[in-house]
């Protein structure tokens, strides 16, 4: 399983590969810290198309970071966030 620190290392490595398009790290334990690290990385990629972080114990703080990235990244078309630690109110925002 990938943890928050593992997601941070992954985010660092992805910065060296700016042309990546898809990342599926569903069913891990990256939590909000890992989600925030990945959100920062996806902002830097102009080719990033799809991110799947379903089932990763991400709470509201991490989900807001991902939502902001999604809103500000024209290339990001698909963001999968199901089955995380988020209440209904934030998922509708």
C-alpha positions as CSV (number, residue, x, y, z in Angstrom):
1,X,0.0,0.0,0.0
2,X,1.1,3.5,-0.8
3,X,1.1,5.8,2.3
4,X,1.1,9.6,2.5
5,X,4.9,9.6,2.4
6,X,4.9,7.3,-0.5
7,X,2.5,9.6,-2.4
8,X,4.8,12.5,-1.6
9,X,7.8,10.6,-3.2
10,X,5.6,9.7,-6.1
11,X,4.6,13.3,-6.6
12,X,8.3,14.3,-6.6
13,X,9.1,11.7,-9.2
14,X,6.2,12.8,-11.4
15,X,7.6,16.3,-11.4
16,X,10.5,14.9,-13.4
17,X,8.1,13.4,-15.9
18,X,5.9,16.3,-17.0
19,X,4.2,14.4,-19.9
20,X,2.4,11.8,-17.8
21,X,-1.3,11.6,-18.6
22,X,-3.0,9.1,-16.2
23,X,-2.4,8.0,-12.6
24,X,-4.4,5.4,-10.8
25,X,-3.4,4.9,-7.1
26,X,-6.9,3.8,-5.9
27,X,-7.1,1.4,-2.9
28,X,-4.2,2.8,-1.0
29,X,-3.7,4.9,2.1
30,X,-2.4,8.3,0.8
31,X,-4.7,10.3,3.0
32,X,-5.0,14.1,2.7
33,X,-1.2,14.8,2.9
34,X,-0.6,12.5,-0.1
35,X,-3.6,14.0,-2.0
36,X,-2.3,17.5,-1.5
37,X,1.2,16.5,-2.7
38,X,-0.4,14.9,-5.9
39,X,-2.6,18.0,-6.3
40,X,0.5,20.2,-6.5
41,X,2.1,17.9,-9.0
42,X,-0.9,17.7,-11.3
43,X,-1.0,21.6,-11.4
44,X,2.5,21.5,-13.1
45,X,1.6,19.0,-15.8
46,X,0.0,20.4,-18.9
47,X,-0.8,16.9,-20.2
48,X,-2.4,15.3,-17.2
49,X,-5.8,13.8,-18.1
50,X,-7.0,11.4,-15.4
51,X,-6.4,10.9,-11.7
52,X,-8.0,8.1,-9.6
53,X,-7.6,8.4,-5.8
54,X,-10.6,6.4,-4.8
55,X,-10.5,4.5,-1.5
56,X,-7.5,6.4,0.0
57,X,-8.8,7.8,3.3
58,X,-8.7,11.4,2.0
59,X,-10.7,13.8,4.1
60,X,-12.1,17.2,3.3
61,X,-8.8,19.1,3.4
62,X,-7.3,16.8,0.8
63,X,-10.4,16.8,-1.3
64,X,-10.5,20.6,-1.4
65,X,-6.9,20.6,-2.7
66,X,-7.8,18.1,-5.4
67,X,-11.0,20.0,-6.4
68,X,-9.0,23.3,-6.7
69,X,-6.5,21.5,-9.0
70,X,-9.3,20.0,-11.1
71,X,-10.9,23.5,-11.5
72,X,-7.7,25.1,-12.5
73,X,-6.2,22.4,-14.8
74,X,-7.7,22.5,-18.3
75,X,-6.1,19.1,-19.3
76,X,-7.5,17.2,-16.3
77,X,-10.8,15.7,-17.5
78,X,-11.4,12.8,-15.0
79,X,-11.0,12.9,-11.3
80,X,-12.1,9.7,-9.4
81,X,-12.5,10.3,-5.6
82,X,-15.1,7.8,-4.5
83,X,-15.1,6.0,-1.1
84,X,-12.9,8.4,0.8
85,X,-13.5,10.1,4.2
86,X,-15.6,13.0,2.9
87,X,-19.1,14.2,3.9
88,X,-21.9,14.8,1.4
89,X,-21.7,18.6,1.7
90,X,-18.1,18.7,0.3
91,X,-18.8,16.3,-2.5
92,X,-21.5,18.6,-3.9
93,X,-19.3,21.7,-3.7
